[in-house]
Amino acid sequence: MPIDRTDRQILAALQKDGSLSTADIAQKVGLSQSPCWRRINQMESDGVIERRVALLSRARLGLDVLVLVQVKLASHGWQSLPKFKQEVVSFPEVMQCFLMMGDVDFMLLVATRTINDYNDFVQKRLSQIPGVESINSRIVLEETKNTTELPLD
């Protein structure tokens, strides 16, 4: 399904506030409610809209430590990558996991309550995954920008 200007406006409204009603979105984009609802349903069916979620405040939940973690594996065989991915996605501390090209194999975004919790995570969980060769951590001091909104223009 091609995405037109109206669809992009609908998506922009949903990215800013996923709790908007179809009537509110329709009003914002200049449609009546039924065609707006059909467009949203079609974009959900087509996988353009993957899911709707609530964005939580890490700070208010006490998750004060955010770390970018580079992981290098000892080997890159067909078995080591899937095994690592299977393990790492099961860890609730891992918010994002990316397979990388270059001098590291994976980049993780990890959130914990304290530095000690992060240390426990690395020592007792991450470093225990078979095939992990090295772990390099970068602690985030300040979030300058943090958004889930994709550029739609």
Secondary structure, DSSP 8 states (H G I E B T S, - for coil): ----HHHHHHHHHHHH-TT--HHHHHHHHT--HHHHHHHHHHHHHTTSS--------TTTTT--EEEEEEEEES---TTHHHHHHHHHTT-TTEEEEEE-SSS-SEEEEEEESSHHHHHHHHHHTGGGSTTEEEEEEEE-S--S---------
